[in-house]
Structures are given as C-alpha cells and as structure tokens.
Amino acid sequence: MGEFLLALAVIGAVLLWAGCKALHGFVSGEPRQMEEQEQSLWEAKSKFREAVLRDRFPSEAVLSVLLKCHSYTDDDGYHNHRIPDDLGHIVPYLRYGIDFDEAVNLVREQQRAEAERESTTNEYKETVERFANVISLCSAPWNELNRTAKALHGDFSSVPFLQVLKYDLLQILKSMSVANGTVPEGLGRLYQAVFAQLEPKTRLTVADCVTAIAQWEHDPVKLPAAIDQLRTFDQMKADCLHQTVAATYCSFVQAAYKCFSASTVVRTVMNEYDSLLTPFIPRPEQAEASNRLVMVSLPSQA
C-alpha cells in the first residue's frame, strides 16, 4: 500500500511539474517565440537559397538568423554557431562548422570582389565587349577543331577555349610585368574585368588578380596559342576567326601598356607583341577588298 501511494505521489509530482512548465511557457510566450523563430529560420533559408540561385551572396542579416538558430558547444565548452547542414554544402565558401564572424567576413570579401568587378568591367567596357564577342564566336569552332583532332590522332588531350584565352592573357601580362619589375594595380583591374568573361562564377579581387599575374610562370614572348590553333580551323572553313582574336589581343596589349608609367622596356615588349599580332590583322583596305570579292562571288538573283 505504501509503495502504491509513493508511486501516485511521484506521478502527481511529475504532472504538477509538467503543468507548471506548460503554464509558465504559456504565460511567458515561449510557444509563440518558438513559432516566430521557426518562421524566421524558414524565411532565412529561403532567402539564402534564392541568393545562391541568383549567383549572389546572402546578406549578413540572413546569415545571422541561420547561424544563431544553429548553435553548438565544442569540446572546450565554447558556444559557437554554424551553417545548417542542409545549406552548408551548396555554397563552397561557407564550410561546415563556420562561425558567424568568419562567415560574415567571407561574404563581405565576396561582395567587395563583386563591386570591384562591376567597376573594372565599366572601366574596360570596350575590351570586355571584344572578349565577349571572341568567346561567342570561337568557342563552338574550337570544340569542333578539338573533335577533329581527336578523330584523326586518337589520344588527343584538348584544352577548353576559355582556358587557352586565360593562359594567353596571363602570359602577355606576365611578360610586361617582368619588364616593369612589378605588377601595377591597374593591370590587376584589367585582368579582373576580362577574367569575369572567362570564369563569371569565380570572383577574384583586384589583389587576387595582381597575385595571379605575379605568380604566373614566365615564358618567352611568342604568338598566342589561340591564334595559332584557330588558323588551322580557318584554313579548313575559309573563315577569319584567328584575325578577330588577333585584333582583340592587340587591343588588350595596348590597354595593358597604359597601366604602366612610361617605360622603354615595357614598350619593347608591347612592340614585340604588336609585331607578332599585326600580320594577322587585315588592314581596312584588305577587309574592304575581301568584302567586294565575296559580293562578286555570290550568285546573281533572278
């Protein structure tokens, strides 16, 4: 009988404790706060995904909600925040276990790179448009040329057209920088503007671009690879893509030269590239004659 009464007393105490806790939660508004927190978290996750889908970066406010709603205590007893597991894997720069301050710093760095890229793209608008046109015109023919080479030669290791452009441009900038002794910031701005066309989802700051140029392996000045290989395609198709690329590279060299102070050594490098590229750029009278020839060759309309 005593054990039964003891059991009833324990059950009553538990029910009383649960009732008091529920009453406290109701009075203090905890259920409503939890509901609001869940709603806030859901909205933050939606904004996070939306930002990623639009190739943008989540705001600090969104990160704050995500990180503060997902906290943990490490082995040393420190309280930390992290990105939710279902979101961390979709953004490379926000790794698992990252804390709020570090995440915000990364987002700010990416936003700064985005603002810099927009500025340099406007600064070098004509050069950027030239490269956008080259990419549009040459990417498909380049792939066709690689498939032909593979069909003829079997084990053929091809390099994507955008990668060849990147190698060519870095080689040009590196050669001019070696002549100068340092990489000026303006050269980093020029490369950032063009690089945005080559790898639009990779956001490099101007400082990153300066470092990329400085660390690039320096080879002797020579005819850029894209022109040399596109000549083969043009011979097969009676096209003039390599001429378009040569003209674009020539304008790029001239834009790069303007980033340096007056230097005889740098000008020597620029002149060397001009001498390599100019033979592939038709003079205006040649282009006009070529157009007349094409018109004469067309069959007359009845």
Salt bridges, closest charged atoms under 4 A:
GLU36 OE2 - ARG32 NH1 3.41
GLU50 OE2 - ARG54 NE 3.85
ASP55 OD2 - ARG203 NH2 3.18
GLU60 OE2 - ARG108 NE 2.60
ASP85 OD1 - ARG82 NH1 2.88
ASP86 OD2 - LYS45 NZ 3.06
ASP86 OD2 - ARG49 NH2 3.46
GLU102 OE2 - ARG95 NH2 2.89
GLU114 OE1 - ARG117 NH2 3.52
GLU114 OE1 - ARG203 NE 2.50
GLU116 OE2 - ARG112 NH1 3.64
GLU123 OE1 - ARG189 NH2 2.79
GLU144 OE2 - LYS237 NZ 3.02
GLU199 OE2 - LYS166 NZ 3.47
ASP228 OD1 - ARG231 NH1 3.50
ASP234 OD2 - HIS242 ND1 2.46
GLU285 OE2 - ARG283 NE 3.01
GLU288 OE2 - ARG292 NH1 3.37
